[in-house]
Amino acid sequence: MIASSPMAGQQAMMLPDWGPTTLFTNNACAPDADELAALKRRGVTLEHSPVARLEGEGAGLVLADGRTIALAGVFVQPRMEMAAGLARKMGLAFEDGPLGAFVKTDEMKQTSRPGVFACGDMARPAGSVGFAVADGAMAGLAVHRSLIFGL
Ligand SMILES: Cc1cc2nc3c(=O)[nH]c(=O)nc-3n(C[C@H](O)[C@H](O)[C@H](O)COP(=O)(O)OP(=O)(O)OC[C@H]3O[C@@H](n4cnc5c(N)ncnc54)[C@H](O)[C@@H]3O)c2cc1C
């Protein structure tokens, strides 16, 4: 697991069920004593030398101190940017989440602009198909309600 945010420790703790796990802190996360203890309990090894590059066909991780570490796979923490031209043009408010910005909505999925609703990944800090479907049902209900009863 290559860290690019302070949440990397939590993400690394999910991985040991699949295999031996190393957290490369990469100057991006600094687990406190509690988190270090939790990482140890989960069997996560820590490596503090920054990552210089990946090379080769597999996951060969070259560290800034010159060592190369062969890994079965690498997890990263990408930030996502939605294709949100329309939402930006409409002036909808956004919130910042751990994976990137998303459209701010209330519990009925109404955005900051009355009469405009948003659902799914564009309106959540992190998504799944189940959440997107549930949000869509809620937004549909709220749109219908607003058309009959007003906002
Ligand atoms: C690699 C990967 C693996 C995943 N695995 C799982 C999993 O195992 N289980 C799970 O539950 N979830 C998984 N997810 C998350 C899940 O795919 C999303 O949460 C879900 O698809 C969100 O649905 P959505 O309708 O909000 O957005 P999307 O499915 O992204 O649909 C948005 C659609 O809008 C279209 N679009 C964008 N801009 C415009 C525009 N301007 N005009 C017209 N159309 C536009 C896009 O082309 C896209 O088709 C995974 C996601 C990824 C990336």
The ligand as an SDF file (V2000), in Angstrom:
LIG
                    3D

 53 58  0  0  0  0  0  0  0  0999 V2000
  -12.7570   -0.1580  -10.8370 C   0  0  0  0  0  0  0  0  0  0  0  0
  -14.0360   -0.0290  -10.0680 C   0  0  0  0  0  0  0  0  0  0  0  0
  -14.5460   -1.1440   -9.4370 C   0  0  0  0  0  0  0  0  0  0  0  0
  -15.7480   -1.0430   -8.7270 C   0  0  0  0  0  0  0  0  0  0  0  0
  -16.2530   -2.1790   -8.1120 N   0  0  0  0  0  0  0  0  0  0  0  0
  -17.4430   -2.1020   -7.4910 C   0  0  0  0  0  0  0  0  0  0  0  0
  -18.0150   -3.2720   -6.9030 C   0  0  0  0  0  0  0  0  0  0  0  0
  -17.4590   -4.3750   -6.9560 O   0  0  0  0  0  0  0  0  0  0  0  0
  -19.2080   -3.1490   -6.3020 N   0  0  0  0  0  0  0  0  0  0  0  0
  -19.8790   -1.9560   -6.2120 C   0  0  0  0  0  0  0  0  0  0  0  0
  -20.9780   -1.8950   -5.6460 O   0  0  0  0  0  0  0  0  0  0  0  0
  -19.3400   -0.8260   -6.7590 N   0  0  0  0  0  0  0  0  0  0  0  0
  -18.1600   -0.8710   -7.3890 C   0  0  0  0  0  0  0  0  0  0  0  0
  -17.6120    0.2650   -7.9340 N   0  0  0  0  0  0  0  0  0  0  0  0
  -18.3220    1.5440   -7.7620 C   0  0  0  0  0  0  0  0  0  0  0  0
  -19.5010    1.6350   -8.7310 C   0  0  0  0  0  0  0  0  0  0  0  0
  -19.0590    1.3430  -10.0380 O   0  0  0  0  0  0  0  0  0  0  0  0
  -20.0700    3.0500   -8.6750 C   0  0  0  0  0  0  0  0  0  0  0  0
  -20.3350    3.4100   -7.3190 O   0  0  0  0  0  0  0  0  0  0  0  0
  -21.3590    3.1480   -9.4640 C   0  0  0  0  0  0  0  0  0  0  0  0
  -21.1540    2.7490  -10.8150 O   0  0  0  0  0  0  0  0  0  0  0  0
  -21.8870    4.5850   -9.4190 C   0  0  0  0  0  0  0  0  0  0  0  0
  -22.9960    4.6940  -10.2660 O   0  0  0  0  0  0  0  0  0  0  0  0
  -23.3940    6.1010  -10.8550 P   0  0  0  0  0  0  0  0  0  0  0  0
  -24.6200    5.8620  -11.6870 O   0  0  0  0  0  0  0  0  0  0  0  0
  -23.4550    7.1060   -9.7670 O   0  0  0  0  0  0  0  0  0  0  0  0
  -22.1680    6.5720  -11.7590 O   0  0  0  0  0  0  0  0  0  0  0  0
  -21.5590    5.8720  -13.0920 P   0  0  0  0  0  0  0  0  0  0  0  0
  -21.7590    4.3890  -13.0820 O   0  0  0  0  0  0  0  0  0  0  0  0
  -20.1570    6.4010  -13.1810 O   0  0  0  0  0  0  0  0  0  0  0  0
  -22.4520    6.4720  -14.2420 O   0  0  0  0  0  0  0  0  0  0  0  0
  -22.3410    7.8070  -14.6580 C   0  0  0  0  0  0  0  0  0  0  0  0
  -22.6040    7.8140  -16.1590 C   0  0  0  0  0  0  0  0  0  0  0  0
  -22.7240    9.1570  -16.5880 O   0  0  0  0  0  0  0  0  0  0  0  0
  -22.0550    9.2770  -17.8180 C   0  0  0  0  0  0  0  0  0  0  0  0
  -21.7190   10.6980  -17.9870 N   0  0  0  0  0  0  0  0  0  0  0  0
  -20.7600   11.4230  -17.3470 C   0  0  0  0  0  0  0  0  0  0  0  0
  -20.7840   12.6960  -17.7690 N   0  0  0  0  0  0  0  0  0  0  0  0
  -21.7730   12.7910  -18.6780 C   0  0  0  0  0  0  0  0  0  0  0  0
  -22.2860   13.8450  -19.4680 C   0  0  0  0  0  0  0  0  0  0  0  0
  -21.7850   15.0830  -19.3960 N   0  0  0  0  0  0  0  0  0  0  0  0
  -23.3150   13.5690  -20.2930 N   0  0  0  0  0  0  0  0  0  0  0  0
  -23.8550   12.3430  -20.3780 C   0  0  0  0  0  0  0  0  0  0  0  0
  -23.4100   11.2810  -19.6400 N   0  0  0  0  0  0  0  0  0  0  0  0
  -22.3790   11.5150  -18.8230 C   0  0  0  0  0  0  0  0  0  0  0  0
  -20.8560    8.3790  -17.6920 C   0  0  0  0  0  0  0  0  0  0  0  0
  -20.3530    8.0210  -18.9660 O   0  0  0  0  0  0  0  0  0  0  0  0
  -21.4790    7.1790  -16.9490 C   0  0  0  0  0  0  0  0  0  0  0  0
  -22.0260    6.2350  -17.8470 O   0  0  0  0  0  0  0  0  0  0  0  0
  -16.4290    0.1930   -8.6480 C   0  0  0  0  0  0  0  0  0  0  0  0
  -15.8990    1.3160   -9.3020 C   0  0  0  0  0  0  0  0  0  0  0  0
  -14.7210    1.2020  -10.0000 C   0  0  0  0  0  0  0  0  0  0  0  0
  -14.1800    2.4310  -10.7040 C   0  0  0  0  0  0  0  0  0  0  0  0
  1  2  1  0
  2  3  1  0
  2 52  2  0
  3  4  2  0
  4  5  1  0
  4 50  1  0
  5  6  2  0
  6  7  1  0
  6 13  1  0
  7  8  2  0
  7  9  1  0
  9 10  1  0
 10 11  2  0
 10 12  1  0
 12 13  2  0
 13 14  1  0
 14 15  1  0
 14 50  1  0
 15 16  1  0
 16 17  1  0
 16 18  1  0
 18 19  1  0
 18 20  1  0
 20 21  1  0
 20 22  1  0
 22 23  1  0
 23 24  1  0
 24 25  2  0
 24 26  1  0
 24 27  1  0
 27 28  1  0
 28 29  2  0
 28 30  1  0
 28 31  1  0
 31 32  1  0
 32 33  1  0
 33 34  1  0
 33 48  1  0
 34 35  1  0
 35 36  1  0
 35 46  1  0
 36 37  1  0
 36 45  1  0
 37 38  2  0
 38 39  1  0
 39 40  1  0
 39 45  2  0
 40 41  1  0
 40 42  2  0
 42 43  1  0
 43 44  2  0
 44 45  1  0
 46 47  1  0
 46 48  1  0
 48 49  1  0
 50 51  2  0
 51 52  1  0
 52 53  1  0
M  END
$$$$
